[in-house]
Structures are given as structure tokens and as C-alpha cells.
């Protein structure tokens, strides 16, 4: 089925009313995009921030009411015709396209991430079955890919691993596949904890191997051999004392989700406990590694 797309450049105050107008005119779905330069990186659970300048796009099965919709946008909301765009999307099997785009991917020499509709290319490898789903983390983003490659190359057998900001749980599960003794997956988002549990069950992870908890439930006296935090620079800076306290002296920390230009800020924030070094860069994203050298 071909789809017709109508996009309109608007402002946050008008979004609800325009969304209702699109729905009244038969929109199958409505998409929102940043029309300016206001990144919304990691809102807290329950928050739904929106961009001041927004591009709203509606998908329609046909275009028989587009003229009426355009007229309403102009008359009711004062939106000039130049801010309204129509286009015809070619007929396509969107489900098949998604399946074809997500293929088995190797991260280092031993680790593979495979969608459920593919047979793992190397049955003897550390294979993780993972489909796109509720939470961030399939290995396609540079920050996740760098963390996975680090685990493949450097994880020591029988170490304990903390995945702070676990998303889909991919790093905690990968650590277990690569020989970690136990992993703990932590996230403030309940959807991430659900996704991690589902992915752990799909990959045959035993309950005793993996704890899946919100931050408040981390035991006060526990420390890990390796702490992984693939979040964003702001939370990483704020969490420096917390993450340092969760890493044993002599243990390691890996930080991702930060841009190369934020490396100096991160180095300073963690200096009381770690001597951080940038160990990889991909598309402007940096991966940092350090060893906990004293109690701080």
C-alpha cells in the first residue's frame, strides 16, 4: 500500500490541536521531529518534553482530504503554505524492510548479536538473540558497539559486571556470554527493566546470573569488578561518586554515551577515583576506560 505523507512545521503550543486535526482527517500515524536544534537526549521516566520548533508528519492511506486539511492548517493555525509539504511514499513492505535491515553483527572476535529470524553465523561464538524492541540497545549505535567490542576484547573471566543504564540489557547479557560470573542490570526506566528481563529469558540467562533492578535496590555494600555506563555526559558526571563507589579498588570502569568534546569534562569529574583514558572514537562518540586506584 502506498502512503501519503503531510508534514507541517509548527510550534509546541499548537501540537495537540494539530494532532487532533490530523486524526480527524484519517491519519494512520503521526510522527514528531526536531525542526530546530534542540536535542532531547534522555528525559526521566514519565517526562514527555517536546521541541519548541517541531515538524509534525501524518501518514494517510489516501490524499482525498489533503486540500481540506491544508486549508484548515492555514485558516485555524495561521500556518503558511510554504510550511506544509506533501509527498507520496512508495509502496513497500515495511515489516520486511525492517527485518532485512537488522542482520547478525559481529563485535570483536567472539561476540555476535543476532535477530531471532536469523541463524547465528557462528554457532560456537558468544551469540545473543536480540530484536529491536522496547528499549535502546541493539548494537547499531556507535556507543553500544564500542562497549560490546570492549567486552569482547577485555572482559576477564569470572568477573562481576554492573551495567548501569542497561536499556535492553545487551551489555549485561553480553558480559555473561563472554564469561562473567554475574551481572547486574540497572535502569531508572521500568520499560528498560522489562526489556532486559525478556531478553535475558530469550537467551537462557539464569536468575542467579543476572540481577535486574532500579538504582535504589542496589545493595549498599556491593562492589563490582567492572562498571559499564553507556548513558550520556550529564548523567555520567552527576553519577561519578555513585559509580566510583560501585567499583572495587583495582576494578575497571567503562563510560560511553559522551561526545569527544566532552572527554575533558569526564576526565575531571572522575579524577578523584580513576585515571580515565579515551580508548576509542566512532562518529564523534568516545569510549573511556579507567582503573579504580584508591578509595577517593
ChimeraX commands (.cxc) that place a marker at each C-alpha (Angstrom):
marker #1 position 0.00,0.00,0.00 radius 0.5
marker #1 position 1.29,3.46,-0.89 radius 0.5
marker #1 position 1.13,6.06,1.84 radius 0.5
marker #1 position 0.68,9.80,1.59 radius 0.5
marker #1 position 2.67,11.98,3.99 radius 0.5
marker #1 position 1.80,15.51,5.00 radius 0.5
marker #1 position 4.34,17.43,7.08 radius 0.5
marker #1 position 3.88,20.77,8.81 radius 0.5
marker #1 position 6.39,22.98,10.61 radius 0.5
marker #1 position 4.76,24.19,13.80 radius 0.5
marker #1 position 5.34,25.14,17.44 radius 0.5
marker #1 position 4.88,23.28,20.71 radius 0.5
marker #1 position 1.77,25.24,21.73 radius 0.5
marker #1 position -0.11,24.08,18.63 radius 0.5
marker #1 position 0.87,20.41,18.66 radius 0.5
marker #1 position -2.13,18.92,20.49 radius 0.5
marker #1 position -4.66,20.78,18.36 radius 0.5
marker #1 position -2.91,19.94,15.08 radius 0.5
marker #1 position -2.55,16.31,16.13 radius 0.5
marker #1 position -6.31,16.18,16.69 radius 0.5
marker #1 position -6.86,17.77,13.28 radius 0.5
marker #1 position -4.66,15.12,11.63 radius 0.5
marker #1 position -6.54,12.37,13.47 radius 0.5
marker #1 position -9.91,13.79,12.40 radius 0.5
marker #1 position -8.71,13.66,8.79 radius 0.5
marker #1 position -7.79,9.98,9.00 radius 0.5
marker #1 position -4.10,9.95,9.88 radius 0.5
marker #1 position -2.82,6.40,10.29 radius 0.5
marker #1 position 0.10,7.58,12.39 radius 0.5
marker #1 position 1.69,10.85,13.47 radius 0.5
marker #1 position 5.42,11.48,13.77 radius 0.5
marker #1 position 7.24,14.32,15.54 radius 0.5
marker #1 position 10.75,15.53,14.68 radius 0.5
marker #1 position 13.03,18.34,15.82 radius 0.5
marker #1 position 12.67,21.23,13.37 radius 0.5
marker #1 position 15.43,23.27,15.03 radius 0.5
marker #1 position 18.43,22.25,17.11 radius 0.5
marker #1 position 17.03,21.24,20.48 radius 0.5
marker #1 position 18.18,17.67,21.23 radius 0.5
marker #1 position 16.10,15.75,23.79 radius 0.5
marker #1 position 18.63,13.21,24.91 radius 0.5
marker #1 position 17.44,11.34,27.99 radius 0.5
marker #1 position 14.29,12.52,29.75 radius 0.5
marker #1 position 13.39,10.99,33.09 radius 0.5
marker #1 position 10.63,8.35,33.22 radius 0.5
marker #1 position 7.21,9.95,32.91 radius 0.5
marker #1 position 8.55,13.12,31.31 radius 0.5
marker #1 position 7.44,13.98,27.77 radius 0.5
marker #1 position 9.39,17.07,26.69 radius 0.5
marker #1 position 8.91,18.44,23.19 radius 0.5
marker #1 position 10.91,20.70,20.90 radius 0.5
marker #1 position 10.00,24.41,20.62 radius 0.5
marker #1 position 10.06,24.06,16.82 radius 0.5
marker #1 position 8.58,20.79,15.67 radius 0.5
marker #1 position 7.98,19.05,12.37 radius 0.5
marker #1 position 4.75,17.05,12.59 radius 0.5
marker #1 position 4.12,14.47,9.89 radius 0.5
marker #1 position 0.95,12.47,9.34 radius 0.5
marker #1 position 0.69,9.30,7.26 radius 0.5
marker #1 position -2.53,8.80,5.30 radius 0.5
marker #1 position -3.91,5.95,3.23 radius 0.5
marker #1 position -5.06,8.39,0.54 radius 0.5
marker #1 position -4.90,12.09,-0.26 radius 0.5
marker #1 position -8.56,12.82,-0.93 radius 0.5
marker #1 position -8.83,15.22,2.05 radius 0.5
marker #1 position -5.44,16.91,1.77 radius 0.5
marker #1 position -6.83,20.13,0.30 radius 0.5
marker #1 position -9.29,20.39,3.17 radius 0.5
marker #1 position -6.54,19.66,5.70 radius 0.5
marker #1 position -4.20,22.24,4.21 radius 0.5
marker #1 position -6.95,24.85,4.29 radius 0.5
marker #1 position -7.65,24.10,7.96 radius 0.5
marker #1 position -3.97,24.41,8.84 radius 0.5
marker #1 position -3.83,27.81,7.17 radius 0.5
marker #1 position -7.11,29.19,8.48 radius 0.5
marker #1 position -7.18,27.76,12.00 radius 0.5
marker #1 position -3.49,27.92,12.85 radius 0.5
marker #1 position -2.10,30.57,10.52 radius 0.5
marker #1 position 0.46,28.18,9.04 radius 0.5
marker #1 position 1.71,29.42,5.65 radius 0.5
marker #1 position 1.54,27.06,2.69 radius 0.5
marker #1 position 5.35,27.12,2.48 radius 0.5
marker #1 position 5.46,25.31,5.86 radius 0.5
marker #1 position 3.24,22.45,4.60 radius 0.5
marker #1 position 4.66,19.66,2.47 radius 0.5
marker #1 position 3.07,16.69,0.72 radius 0.5
marker #1 position 4.81,13.59,-0.58 radius 0.5
marker #1 position 3.89,10.11,-1.81 radius 0.5
marker #1 position 5.76,7.28,-0.14 radius 0.5
marker #1 position 6.39,4.32,-2.48 radius 0.5
marker #1 position 4.59,1.05,-1.89 radius 0.5
marker #1 position 6.73,-1.06,0.41 radius 0.5
marker #1 position 6.57,-3.99,2.81 radius 0.5
marker #1 position 7.69,-2.06,5.88 radius 0.5
marker #1 position 7.93,-5.14,8.14 radius 0.5
marker #1 position 10.14,-6.95,5.63 radius 0.5
marker #1 position 12.27,-3.84,5.20 radius 0.5
marker #1 position 12.89,-3.72,8.96 radius 0.5
marker #1 position 13.80,-7.40,9.02 radius 0.5
marker #1 position 16.19,-7.05,6.11 radius 0.5
marker #1 position 17.90,-4.04,7.70 radius 0.5
marker #1 position 18.67,-5.77,11.00 radius 0.5
marker #1 position 21.15,-8.59,10.38 radius 0.5
marker #1 position 23.63,-10.57,12.52 radius 0.5
marker #1 position 26.57,-8.38,13.50 radius 0.5
marker #1 position 29.95,-9.31,14.96 radius 0.5
marker #1 position 31.54,-7.25,17.73 radius 0.5
marker #1 position 35.15,-8.28,18.02 radius 0.5
marker #1 position 36.28,-11.86,17.51 radius 0.5
marker #1 position 33.81,-13.81,19.68 radius 0.5
marker #1 position 30.57,-11.88,20.11 radius 0.5
marker #1 position 27.59,-11.79,17.75 radius 0.5
marker #1 position 24.22,-10.04,18.07 radius 0.5
marker #1 position 21.60,-11.86,16.01 radius 0.5
marker #1 position 17.90,-11.11,15.41 radius 0.5
marker #1 position 15.58,-14.03,16.07 radius 0.5
marker #1 position 14.77,-14.50,12.37 radius 0.5
marker #1 position 18.42,-15.30,11.51 radius 0.5
marker #1 position 20.50,-18.37,12.30 radius 0.5
marker #1 position 23.70,-17.32,14.08 radius 0.5
marker #1 position 26.54,-17.39,11.52 radius 0.5
marker #1 position 28.97,-18.94,14.04 radius 0.5
marker #1 position 27.28,-21.44,16.38 radius 0.5
marker #1 position 30.43,-21.60,18.54 radius 0.5
marker #1 position 30.55,-17.85,19.15 radius 0.5
marker #1 position 29.06,-15.95,22.07 radius 0.5
marker #1 position 25.69,-15.38,20.40 radius 0.5
marker #1 position 22.96,-13.09,21.74 radius 0.5
marker #1 position 19.48,-13.25,20.21 radius 0.5
marker #1 position 18.07,-9.73,20.26 radius 0.5
marker #1 position 15.31,-8.00,18.31 radius 0.5
marker #1 position 14.55,-4.27,18.19 radius 0.5
marker #1 position 12.06,-3.58,20.95 radius 0.5
marker #1 position 11.10,-1.51,23.95 radius 0.5
marker #1 position 14.48,-0.15,24.98 radius 0.5
marker #1 position 17.63,1.30,23.49 radius 0.5
marker #1 position 20.45,-1.14,22.73 radius 0.5
marker #1 position 20.76,-3.45,19.72 radius 0.5
marker #1 position 24.41,-2.71,18.97 radius 0.5
marker #1 position 23.65,-0.47,16.00 radius 0.5
marker #1 position 24.55,2.78,17.79 radius 0.5
marker #1 position 28.29,3.58,18.00 radius 0.5
marker #1 position 28.26,3.88,21.80 radius 0.5
marker #1 position 26.78,0.41,22.29 radius 0.5
marker #1 position 29.03,-1.09,19.61 radius 0.5
marker #1 position 32.15,0.30,21.29 radius 0.5
marker #1 position 31.08,-1.17,24.65 radius 0.5
marker #1 position 30.46,-4.56,23.08 radius 0.5
marker #1 position 33.86,-4.56,21.38 radius 0.5
marker #1 position 35.49,-3.60,24.68 radius 0.5
marker #1 position 33.81,-6.52,26.44 radius 0.5
marker #1 position 34.85,-8.93,23.69 radius 0.5
marker #1 position 38.48,-7.84,23.91 radius 0.5
marker #1 position 38.98,-7.13,27.61 radius 0.5
marker #1 position 36.43,-8.84,29.87 radius 0.5
marker #1 position 38.16,-11.10,32.37 radius 0.5
marker #1 position 36.64,-14.47,33.16 radius 0.5
marker #1 position 34.52,-14.80,36.31 radius 0.5
marker #1 position 34.41,-11.05,36.96 radius 0.5
marker #1 position 31.28,-9.36,38.24 radius 0.5
marker #1 position 29.80,-6.69,35.96 radius 0.5
marker #1 position 27.45,-3.76,36.54 radius 0.5
marker #1 position 25.52,-2.40,33.52 radius 0.5
marker #1 position 24.27,0.98,34.79 radius 0.5
marker #1 position 21.62,2.38,32.44 radius 0.5
marker #1 position 21.06,-1.03,30.90 radius 0.5
marker #1 position 18.44,-0.22,28.24 radius 0.5
marker #1 position 17.81,-3.57,26.57 radius 0.5
marker #1 position 20.28,-5.36,28.84 radius 0.5
marker #1 position 22.59,-6.08,25.94 radius 0.5
marker #1 position 25.82,-5.29,27.80 radius 0.5
marker #1 position 24.92,-7.28,30.92 radius 0.5
marker #1 position 23.90,-10.28,28.81 radius 0.5
marker #1 position 26.97,-9.98,26.58 radius 0.5
marker #1 position 29.22,-9.98,29.65 radius 0.5
marker #1 position 27.67,-13.25,30.81 radius 0.5
marker #1 position 28.03,-14.80,27.36 radius 0.5
marker #1 position 31.70,-13.82,27.39 radius 0.5
marker #1 position 32.42,-15.42,30.75 radius 0.5
marker #1 position 31.42,-13.03,33.53 radius 0.5
marker #1 position 30.44,-14.73,36.77 radius 0.5
marker #1 position 27.43,-12.47,37.40 radius 0.5
marker #1 position 25.91,-9.29,36.02 radius 0.5
marker #1 position 23.68,-6.62,37.46 radius 0.5
marker #1 position 21.48,-4.58,35.08 radius 0.5
marker #1 position 20.27,-1.24,36.48 radius 0.5
marker #1 position 17.98,1.37,34.95 radius 0.5
marker #1 position 15.62,4.13,36.12 radius 0.5
marker #1 position 13.15,3.26,33.33 radius 0.5
marker #1 position 10.74,0.38,34.14 radius 0.5
marker #1 position 10.40,-0.37,30.41 radius 0.5
marker #1 position 14.15,-0.99,30.22 radius 0.5
marker #1 position 13.95,-3.45,33.11 radius 0.5
marker #1 position 11.12,-5.29,31.36 radius 0.5
marker #1 position 13.06,-5.41,28.09 radius 0.5
marker #1 position 16.17,-6.67,29.88 radius 0.5
marker #1 position 14.23,-9.44,31.60 radius 0.5
marker #1 position 12.63,-10.53,28.31 radius 0.5
marker #1 position 15.98,-10.56,26.52 radius 0.5
marker #1 position 17.61,-12.47,29.36 radius 0.5
marker #1 position 14.89,-15.15,29.24 radius 0.5
marker #1 position 15.20,-15.41,25.45 radius 0.5
marker #1 position 18.93,-16.02,25.82 radius 0.5
marker #1 position 18.67,-18.62,28.54 radius 0.5
marker #1 position 20.16,-16.50,31.32 radius 0.5
marker #1 position 19.57,-17.99,34.76 radius 0.5
marker #1 position 18.10,-15.88,37.56 radius 0.5
marker #1 position 21.19,-16.33,39.73 radius 0.5
marker #1 position 23.43,-14.92,36.98 radius 0.5
marker #1 position 21.64,-11.62,36.40 radius 0.5
marker #1 position 20.03,-9.12,38.76 radius 0.5
marker #1 position 17.65,-6.61,37.10 radius 0.5
marker #1 position 16.86,-3.74,39.44 radius 0.5
marker #1 position 16.32,0.04,39.72 radius 0.5
marker #1 position 19.18,2.05,41.26 radius 0.5
marker #1 position 17.50,2.28,44.68 radius 0.5
marker #1 position 17.71,-1.50,45.07 radius 0.5
marker #1 position 21.48,-1.82,44.61 radius 0.5
marker #1 position 22.80,-3.27,47.92 radius 0.5
marker #1 position 24.72,-0.69,49.92 radius 0.5
marker #1 position 27.84,-2.85,50.36 radius 0.5
marker #1 position 28.18,-4.34,46.86 radius 0.5
marker #1 position 31.08,-3.55,44.50 radius 0.5
marker #1 position 31.88,-4.85,41.04 radius 0.5
marker #1 position 34.99,-5.78,39.08 radius 0.5
marker #1 position 33.74,-3.88,36.02 radius 0.5
marker #1 position 31.27,-0.99,35.88 radius 0.5
marker #1 position 29.75,-0.12,32.50 radius 0.5
marker #1 position 27.71,3.06,32.00 radius 0.5
marker #1 position 26.51,3.83,28.48 radius 0.5
marker #1 position 24.30,6.83,29.24 radius 0.5
marker #1 position 25.01,10.49,28.42 radius 0.5
marker #1 position 27.57,13.02,29.61 radius 0.5
marker #1 position 25.29,14.92,32.01 radius 0.5
marker #1 position 24.16,11.87,33.99 radius 0.5
marker #1 position 27.68,10.41,33.83 radius 0.5
marker #1 position 29.14,13.50,35.51 radius 0.5
marker #1 position 26.40,13.54,38.16 radius 0.5
marker #1 position 26.86,9.82,38.83 radius 0.5
marker #1 position 30.65,9.91,39.23 radius 0.5
marker #1 position 30.66,9.38,43.04 radius 0.5
marker #1 position 27.97,6.71,42.79 radius 0.5
marker #1 position 29.69,4.72,40.04 radius 0.5
marker #1 position 33.06,5.06,41.76 radius 0.5
marker #1 position 31.55,3.63,44.94 radius 0.5
marker #1 position 30.22,0.65,42.99 radius 0.5
marker #1 position 33.65,-0.21,41.56 radius 0.5
marker #1 position 36.15,-2.05,43.77 radius 0.5
marker #1 position 39.69,-0.72,44.16 radius 0.5
marker #1 position 41.61,-2.20,41.24 radius 0.5
marker #1 position 38.38,-2.65,39.29 radius 0.5
marker #1 position 37.60,-1.06,35.95 radius 0.5
marker #1 position 35.08,1.46,34.66 radius 0.5
marker #1 position 33.91,1.98,31.06 radius 0.5
marker #1 position 31.97,5.12,30.15 radius 0.5
marker #1 position 30.10,5.72,26.90 radius 0.5
marker #1 position 27.37,7.98,25.59 radius 0.5
marker #1 position 29.62,11.03,25.60 radius 0.5
marker #1 position 30.98,13.06,22.71 radius 0.5
marker #1 position 34.68,13.51,22.06 radius 0.5
marker #1 position 34.41,17.18,23.06 radius 0.5
marker #1 position 33.15,16.05,26.49 radius 0.5
marker #1 position 36.16,13.85,27.29 radius 0.5
marker #1 position 37.98,16.54,29.29 radius 0.5
marker #1 position 34.90,17.19,31.44 radius 0.5
marker #1 position 34.53,13.47,32.14 radius 0.5
marker #1 position 38.22,13.10,32.99 radius 0.5
marker #1 position 37.93,15.86,35.58 radius 0.5
marker #1 position 34.70,14.50,37.10 radius 0.5
marker #1 position 36.22,11.03,37.70 radius 0.5
marker #1 position 39.75,12.17,38.61 radius 0.5
marker #1 position 39.33,11.55,42.39 radius 0.5
marker #1 position 38.91,7.81,41.75 radius 0.5
marker #1 position 40.07,6.97,38.22 radius 0.5
marker #1 position 42.65,7.97,35.65 radius 0.5
marker #1 position 40.39,7.89,32.61 radius 0.5
marker #1 position 41.65,7.45,29.07 radius 0.5
marker #1 position 39.78,7.67,25.77 radius 0.5
marker #1 position 40.21,4.27,24.13 radius 0.5
marker #1 position 38.02,4.54,21.02 radius 0.5
marker #1 position 36.15,7.10,18.93 radius 0.5
marker #1 position 33.39,6.46,16.38 radius 0.5
marker #1 position 31.42,9.18,14.58 radius 0.5
marker #1 position 32.27,11.76,17.23 radius 0.5
marker #1 position 31.36,9.47,20.16 radius 0.5
marker #1 position 34.05,8.49,22.68 radius 0.5
marker #1 position 34.63,5.42,24.86 radius 0.5
marker #1 position 36.57,5.97,28.07 radius 0.5
marker #1 position 38.24,3.42,30.36 radius 0.5
marker #1 position 39.85,3.69,33.76 radius 0.5
marker #1 position 41.04,1.64,36.75 radius 0.5
marker #1 position 39.93,2.49,40.30 radius 0.5
marker #1 position 43.16,3.39,42.07 radius 0.5
marker #1 position 42.05,4.26,45.62 radius 0.5
marker #1 position 39.02,4.88,47.77 radius 0.5
marker #1 position 38.89,8.61,46.99 radius 0.5
marker link #1:1,2 radius 0.2
marker link #1:2,3 radius 0.2
marker link #1:3,4 radius 0.2
marker link #1:4,5 radius 0.2
marker link #1:5,6 radius 0.2
marker link #1:6,7 radius 0.2
marker link #1:7,8 radius 0.2
marker link #1:8,9 radius 0.2
marker link #1:9,10 radius 0.2
marker link #1:10,11 radius 0.2
marker link #1:11,12 radius 0.2
marker link #1:12,13 radius 0.2
marker link #1:13,14 radius 0.2
marker link #1:14,15 radius 0.2
marker link #1:15,16 radius 0.2
marker link #1:16,17 radius 0.2
marker link #1:17,18 radius 0.2
marker link #1:18,19 radius 0.2
marker link #1:19,20 radius 0.2
marker link #1:20,21 radius 0.2
marker link #1:21,22 radius 0.2
marker link #1:22,23 radius 0.2
marker link #1:23,24 radius 0.2
marker link #1:24,25 radius 0.2
marker link #1:25,26 radius 0.2
marker link #1:26,27 radius 0.2
marker link #1:27,28 radius 0.2
marker link #1:28,29 radius 0.2
marker link #1:29,30 radius 0.2
marker link #1:30,31 radius 0.2
marker link #1:31,32 radius 0.2
marker link #1:32,33 radius 0.2
marker link #1:33,34 radius 0.2
marker link #1:34,35 radius 0.2
marker link #1:35,36 radius 0.2
marker link #1:36,37 radius 0.2
marker link #1:37,38 radius 0.2
marker link #1:38,39 radius 0.2
marker link #1:39,40 radius 0.2
marker link #1:40,41 radius 0.2
marker link #1:41,42 radius 0.2
marker link #1:42,43 radius 0.2
marker link #1:43,44 radius 0.2
marker link #1:44,45 radius 0.2
marker link #1:45,46 radius 0.2
marker link #1:46,47 radius 0.2
marker link #1:47,48 radius 0.2
marker link #1:48,49 radius 0.2
marker link #1:49,50 radius 0.2
marker link #1:50,51 radius 0.2
marker link #1:51,52 radius 0.2
marker link #1:52,53 radius 0.2
marker link #1:53,54 radius 0.2
marker link #1:54,55 radius 0.2
marker link #1:55,56 radius 0.2
marker link #1:56,57 radius 0.2
marker link #1:57,58 radius 0.2
marker link #1:58,59 radius 0.2
marker link #1:59,60 radius 0.2
marker link #1:60,61 radius 0.2
marker link #1:61,62 radius 0.2
marker link #1:62,63 radius 0.2
marker link #1:63,64 radius 0.2
marker link #1:64,65 radius 0.2
marker link #1:65,66 radius 0.2
marker link #1:66,67 radius 0.2
marker link #1:67,68 radius 0.2
marker link #1:68,69 radius 0.2
marker link #1:69,70 radius 0.2
marker link #1:70,71 radius 0.2
marker link #1:71,72 radius 0.2
marker link #1:72,73 radius 0.2
marker link #1:73,74 radius 0.2
marker link #1:74,75 radius 0.2
marker link #1:75,76 radius 0.2
marker link #1:76,77 radius 0.2
marker link #1:77,78 radius 0.2
marker link #1:78,79 radius 0.2
marker link #1:79,80 radius 0.2
marker link #1:80,81 radius 0.2
marker link #1:81,82 radius 0.2
marker link #1:82,83 radius 0.2
marker link #1:83,84 radius 0.2
marker link #1:84,85 radius 0.2
marker link #1:85,86 radius 0.2
marker link #1:86,87 radius 0.2
marker link #1:87,88 radius 0.2
marker link #1:88,89 radius 0.2
marker link #1:89,90 radius 0.2
marker link #1:90,91 radius 0.2
marker link #1:91,92 radius 0.2
marker link #1:92,93 radius 0.2
marker link #1:93,94 radius 0.2
marker link #1:94,95 radius 0.2
marker link #1:95,96 radius 0.2
marker link #1:96,97 radius 0.2
marker link #1:97,98 radius 0.2
marker link #1:98,99 radius 0.2
marker link #1:99,100 radius 0.2
marker link #1:100,101 radius 0.2
marker link #1:101,102 radius 0.2
marker link #1:102,103 radius 0.2
marker link #1:103,104 radius 0.2
marker link #1:104,105 radius 0.2
marker link #1:105,106 radius 0.2
marker link #1:106,107 radius 0.2
marker link #1:107,108 radius 0.2
marker link #1:108,109 radius 0.2
marker link #1:109,110 radius 0.2
marker link #1:110,111 radius 0.2
marker link #1:111,112 radius 0.2
marker link #1:112,113 radius 0.2
marker link #1:113,114 radius 0.2
marker link #1:114,115 radius 0.2
marker link #1:115,116 radius 0.2
marker link #1:116,117 radius 0.2
marker link #1:117,118 radius 0.2
marker link #1:118,119 radius 0.2
marker link #1:119,120 radius 0.2
marker link #1:120,121 radius 0.2
marker link #1:121,122 radius 0.2
marker link #1:122,123 radius 0.2
marker link #1:123,124 radius 0.2
marker link #1:124,125 radius 0.2
marker link #1:125,126 radius 0.2
marker link #1:126,127 radius 0.2
marker link #1:127,128 radius 0.2
marker link #1:128,129 radius 0.2
marker link #1:129,130 radius 0.2
marker link #1:130,131 radius 0.2
marker link #1:131,132 radius 0.2
marker link #1:132,133 radius 0.2
marker link #1:133,134 radius 0.2
marker link #1:134,135 radius 0.2
marker link #1:135,136 radius 0.2
marker link #1:136,137 radius 0.2
marker link #1:137,138 radius 0.2
marker link #1:138,139 radius 0.2
marker link #1:139,140 radius 0.2
marker link #1:140,141 radius 0.2
marker link #1:141,142 radius 0.2
marker link #1:142,143 radius 0.2
marker link #1:143,144 radius 0.2
marker link #1:144,145 radius 0.2
marker link #1:145,146 radius 0.2
marker link #1:146,147 radius 0.2
marker link #1:147,148 radius 0.2
marker link #1:148,149 radius 0.2
marker link #1:149,150 radius 0.2
marker link #1:150,151 radius 0.2
marker link #1:151,152 radius 0.2
marker link #1:152,153 radius 0.2
marker link #1:153,154 radius 0.2
marker link #1:154,155 radius 0.2
marker link #1:155,156 radius 0.2
marker link #1:156,157 radius 0.2
marker link #1:157,158 radius 0.2
marker link #1:158,159 radius 0.2
marker link #1:159,160 radius 0.2
marker link #1:160,161 radius 0.2
marker link #1:161,162 radius 0.2
marker link #1:162,163 radius 0.2
marker link #1:163,164 radius 0.2
marker link #1:164,165 radius 0.2
marker link #1:165,166 radius 0.2
marker link #1:166,167 radius 0.2
marker link #1:167,168 radius 0.2
marker link #1:168,169 radius 0.2
marker link #1:169,170 radius 0.2
marker link #1:170,171 radius 0.2
marker link #1:171,172 radius 0.2
marker link #1:172,173 radius 0.2
marker link #1:173,174 radius 0.2
marker link #1:174,175 radius 0.2
marker link #1:175,176 radius 0.2
marker link #1:176,177 radius 0.2
marker link #1:177,178 radius 0.2
marker link #1:178,179 radius 0.2
marker link #1:179,180 radius 0.2
marker link #1:180,181 radius 0.2
marker link #1:181,182 radius 0.2
marker link #1:182,183 radius 0.2
marker link #1:183,184 radius 0.2
marker link #1:184,185 radius 0.2
marker link #1:185,186 radius 0.2
marker link #1:186,187 radius 0.2
marker link #1:187,188 radius 0.2
marker link #1:188,189 radius 0.2
marker link #1:189,190 radius 0.2
marker link #1:190,191 radius 0.2
marker link #1:191,192 radius 0.2
marker link #1:192,193 radius 0.2
marker link #1:193,194 radius 0.2
marker link #1:194,195 radius 0.2
marker link #1:195,196 radius 0.2
marker link #1:196,197 radius 0.2
marker link #1:197,198 radius 0.2
marker link #1:198,199 radius 0.2
marker link #1:199,200 radius 0.2
marker link #1:200,201 radius 0.2
marker link #1:201,202 radius 0.2
marker link #1:202,203 radius 0.2
marker link #1:203,204 radius 0.2
marker link #1:204,205 radius 0.2
marker link #1:205,206 radius 0.2
marker link #1:206,207 radius 0.2
marker link #1:207,208 radius 0.2
marker link #1:208,209 radius 0.2
marker link #1:209,210 radius 0.2
marker link #1:210,211 radius 0.2
marker link #1:211,212 radius 0.2
marker link #1:212,213 radius 0.2
marker link #1:213,214 radius 0.2
marker link #1:214,215 radius 0.2
marker link #1:215,216 radius 0.2
marker link #1:216,217 radius 0.2
marker link #1:217,218 radius 0.2
marker link #1:218,219 radius 0.2
marker link #1:219,220 radius 0.2
marker link #1:220,221 radius 0.2
marker link #1:221,222 radius 0.2
marker link #1:222,223 radius 0.2
marker link #1:223,224 radius 0.2
marker link #1:224,225 radius 0.2
marker link #1:225,226 radius 0.2
marker link #1:226,227 radius 0.2
marker link #1:227,228 radius 0.2
marker link #1:228,229 radius 0.2
marker link #1:229,230 radius 0.2
marker link #1:230,231 radius 0.2
marker link #1:231,232 radius 0.2
marker link #1:232,233 radius 0.2
marker link #1:233,234 radius 0.2
marker link #1:234,235 radius 0.2
marker link #1:235,236 radius 0.2
marker link #1:236,237 radius 0.2
marker link #1:237,238 radius 0.2
marker link #1:238,239 radius 0.2
marker link #1:239,240 radius 0.2
marker link #1:240,241 radius 0.2
marker link #1:241,242 radius 0.2
marker link #1:242,243 radius 0.2
marker link #1:243,244 radius 0.2
marker link #1:244,245 radius 0.2
marker link #1:245,246 radius 0.2
marker link #1:246,247 radius 0.2
marker link #1:247,248 radius 0.2
marker link #1:248,249 radius 0.2
marker link #1:249,250 radius 0.2
marker link #1:250,251 radius 0.2
marker link #1:251,252 radius 0.2
marker link #1:252,253 radius 0.2
marker link #1:253,254 radius 0.2
marker link #1:254,255 radius 0.2
marker link #1:255,256 radius 0.2
marker link #1:256,257 radius 0.2
marker link #1:257,258 radius 0.2
marker link #1:258,259 radius 0.2
marker link #1:259,260 radius 0.2
marker link #1:260,261 radius 0.2
marker link #1:261,262 radius 0.2
marker link #1:262,263 radius 0.2
marker link #1:263,264 radius 0.2
marker link #1:264,265 radius 0.2
marker link #1:265,266 radius 0.2
marker link #1:266,267 radius 0.2
marker link #1:267,268 radius 0.2
marker link #1:268,269 radius 0.2
marker link #1:269,270 radius 0.2
marker link #1:270,271 radius 0.2
marker link #1:271,272 radius 0.2
marker link #1:272,273 radius 0.2
marker link #1:273,274 radius 0.2
marker link #1:274,275 radius 0.2
marker link #1:275,276 radius 0.2
marker link #1:276,277 radius 0.2
marker link #1:277,278 radius 0.2
marker link #1:278,279 radius 0.2
marker link #1:279,280 radius 0.2
marker link #1:280,281 radius 0.2
marker link #1:281,282 radius 0.2
marker link #1:282,283 radius 0.2
marker link #1:283,284 radius 0.2
marker link #1:284,285 radius 0.2
marker link #1:285,286 radius 0.2
marker link #1:286,287 radius 0.2
marker link #1:287,288 radius 0.2
marker link #1:288,289 radius 0.2
marker link #1:289,290 radius 0.2
marker link #1:290,291 radius 0.2
marker link #1:291,292 radius 0.2
marker link #1:292,293 radius 0.2
marker link #1:293,294 radius 0.2
marker link #1:294,295 radius 0.2
marker link #1:295,296 radius 0.2
view
